[in-house]
Amino acid sequence: MTEPEQHEQPEPAVRWVRAVLLAVVVLVVDQLTKLWAENALTDRPPIPLLGDFLSLRLLYNPGAAFSIGAGQTWIFTIFAALAVVGIGWLISRVRSGGWAVALGLLLGGATTHLLDRLFRAPGFARGHVVDFIDYNGWFVGNVADIALTVGAALIILLSLRKVSMDGRDPVTE
């Protein structure tokens, strides 16, 4: 009898738990950094980190990326809620470790944005997202935006490599 392989893939339930834990980490880090930003950056000029390329500047964003749709905040609340539900459903079915990480990042980013929309000023389902990482004036974001971007990039990479969500290798089947 041989010993079990050291590199066996974890069970799907373990991947689900890991994805959800990653989402919780993203949510907590994002909310803590927003709390810090509101305390440290309110009524202050931008703080340069890498010259003009990267600085800290507090903004409240009522819209989507680049403040698109600033007058339609309630629509972004609905989209965020649908995204959280949809990503949660996908996570419950994922068997690939890479997809679990990507979806965990997306779930964390979408959930923390949804919480901002629901519970921040100016009111329920109309809340503004706290942004504070200024990228050379091109856009101002937060930790959730980084998680969403990395998660989306990972999904593109997994798709290009033809890695399926169920963990099967389509090349060998």
C-alpha positions as CSV (number, residue, x, y, z in Angstrom):
1,M,0.0,0.0,0.0
2,T,1.3,3.5,-0.8
3,E,0.9,6.6,1.2
4,P,-1.5,9.3,-0.1
5,E,0.1,11.8,-2.4
6,Q,1.4,14.9,-0.6
7,H,0.0,17.3,-3.3
8,E,-3.6,16.2,-3.5
9,Q,-6.1,18.9,-4.2
10,P,-8.3,19.9,-1.2
11,E,-12.0,18.9,-1.2
12,P,-14.4,21.4,-2.9
13,A,-15.7,22.4,0.6
14,V,-12.2,23.4,1.6
15,R,-11.9,25.6,-1.5
16,W,-15.3,27.2,-0.8
17,V,-14.2,28.0,2.8
18,R,-10.8,29.4,1.6
19,A,-12.6,31.6,-1.0
20,V,-15.0,32.9,1.6
21,L,-12.2,33.5,4.1
22,L,-10.3,35.4,1.4
23,A,-13.4,37.5,0.8
24,V,-13.7,38.2,4.5
25,V,-10.0,39.3,4.6
26,V,-10.6,41.7,1.7
27,L,-13.7,43.1,3.3
28,V,-12.0,43.7,6.7
29,V,-8.8,45.2,5.3
30,D,-10.8,47.4,3.0
31,Q,-13.1,48.7,5.7
32,L,-10.2,49.2,8.2
33,T,-8.2,51.2,5.6
34,K,-11.3,53.3,4.8
35,L,-11.7,54.0,8.5
36,W,-8.0,55.0,8.7
37,A,-8.4,57.2,5.6
38,E,-11.4,59.0,6.9
39,N,-9.5,59.7,10.2
40,A,-6.1,60.5,8.7
41,L,-7.0,62.3,5.4
42,T,-10.0,64.4,6.1
43,D,-9.4,68.1,5.4
44,R,-5.8,67.4,4.3
45,P,-4.1,68.0,1.0
46,P,-2.9,64.9,-0.9
47,I,0.0,63.0,0.7
48,P,2.5,62.0,-2.0
49,L,3.8,58.4,-1.7
50,L,5.7,58.1,-5.1
51,G,5.8,61.7,-6.3
52,D,2.8,62.5,-8.3
53,F,2.3,58.9,-9.5
54,L,0.8,57.6,-6.2
55,S,-0.7,59.6,-3.4
56,L,-3.3,59.4,-0.7
57,R,-6.3,61.7,-1.1
58,L,-9.7,61.2,0.4
59,L,-12.8,61.2,-1.9
60,Y,-16.3,59.9,-1.6
61,N,-17.4,58.4,-4.8
62,P,-21.2,58.2,-5.5
63,G,-20.6,56.5,-8.9
64,A,-18.7,53.7,-10.4
65,A,-15.1,53.8,-11.6
66,F,-14.1,57.3,-12.6
67,S,-17.3,58.5,-10.9
68,I,-19.4,57.4,-13.9
69,G,-23.1,57.5,-13.1
70,A,-22.7,59.6,-9.9
71,G,-26.4,60.4,-9.9
72,Q,-27.4,56.7,-10.1
73,T,-26.0,55.4,-6.9
74,W,-29.0,53.2,-6.2
75,I,-28.4,51.3,-9.5
76,F,-24.8,50.4,-8.3
77,T,-26.3,49.2,-5.1
78,I,-28.5,46.7,-7.0
79,F,-25.6,45.6,-9.3
80,A,-23.4,45.1,-6.2
81,A,-26.1,43.0,-4.5
82,L,-26.6,40.9,-7.7
83,A,-22.8,40.5,-8.0
84,V,-22.5,39.3,-4.4
85,V,-25.3,36.7,-4.9
86,G,-23.9,35.5,-8.3
87,I,-20.3,35.2,-7.1
88,G,-21.5,33.4,-3.9
89,W,-23.4,31.0,-6.1
90,L,-20.3,30.4,-8.3
91,I,-18.1,29.9,-5.2
92,S,-20.4,27.2,-3.9
93,R,-19.7,25.2,-7.1
94,V,-16.0,25.9,-7.8
95,R,-13.5,23.1,-7.6
96,S,-10.4,24.9,-9.0
97,G,-8.1,26.5,-6.5
98,G,-7.2,29.3,-8.9
99,W,-10.9,30.1,-9.5
100,A,-11.6,30.0,-5.8
101,V,-8.9,32.7,-5.2
102,A,-10.2,34.8,-8.1
103,L,-13.9,34.5,-7.0
104,G,-12.9,35.1,-3.3
105,L,-11.2,38.4,-4.3
106,L,-14.3,39.4,-6.4
107,L,-16.7,38.5,-3.6
108,G,-14.7,40.5,-1.0
109,G,-14.5,43.6,-3.2
110,A,-18.1,43.4,-4.3
111,T,-19.3,42.8,-0.7
112,T,-17.4,45.8,0.8
113,H,-18.6,48.1,-2.0
114,L,-22.2,46.9,-1.3
115,L,-21.8,47.6,2.4
116,D,-20.6,51.1,1.5
117,R,-23.6,51.7,-0.8
118,L,-26.0,50.4,1.9
119,F,-24.7,52.0,5.0
120,R,-22.6,55.1,4.2
121,A,-23.8,58.7,3.8
122,P,-25.9,60.1,2.3
123,G,-28.3,57.3,3.1
124,F,-29.4,53.7,2.7
125,A,-28.7,52.2,-0.7
126,R,-27.3,55.6,-1.8
127,G,-24.0,55.5,0.1
128,H,-20.8,56.8,-1.4
129,V,-17.7,54.6,-1.6
130,V,-14.6,55.8,0.3
131,D,-11.7,56.1,-2.1
132,F,-8.2,57.3,-1.1
133,I,-5.5,55.8,-3.3
134,D,-4.8,58.3,-6.0
135,Y,-3.1,56.9,-9.1
136,N,-1.5,60.0,-10.7
137,G,-4.9,61.7,-11.0
138,W,-6.2,59.0,-13.4
139,F,-8.5,57.6,-10.8
140,V,-8.8,57.2,-7.0
141,G,-9.6,53.8,-5.5
142,N,-9.3,51.6,-2.5
143,V,-8.3,48.1,-1.4
144,A,-11.6,46.6,-2.7
145,D,-10.8,48.0,-6.2
146,I,-7.4,46.4,-6.0
147,A,-9.0,43.0,-5.1
148,L,-11.6,43.4,-7.9
149,T,-8.9,44.2,-10.4
150,V,-6.6,41.3,-9.4
151,G,-9.6,38.9,-9.3
152,A,-10.7,39.9,-12.8
153,A,-7.1,39.7,-14.1
154,L,-6.8,36.2,-12.6
155,I,-10.1,35.1,-14.2
156,I,-8.8,36.3,-17.6
157,L,-5.5,34.4,-17.0
158,L,-7.4,31.3,-16.0
159,S,-9.6,31.5,-19.0
160,L,-6.7,32.0,-21.4
161,R,-5.0,29.0,-19.9
162,K,-8.4,27.1,-20.3
163,V,-8.5,26.2,-16.6
164,S,-12.1,25.2,-15.8
165,M,-14.0,26.2,-12.7
166,D,-14.7,22.5,-11.9
167,G,-11.0,21.7,-11.8
168,R,-10.9,19.4,-14.8
169,D,-8.2,19.8,-17.5
170,P,-10.0,20.2,-20.8
171,V,-6.8,19.4,-22.7
172,T,-6.4,15.9,-21.3
173,E,-10.1,15.0,-21.4
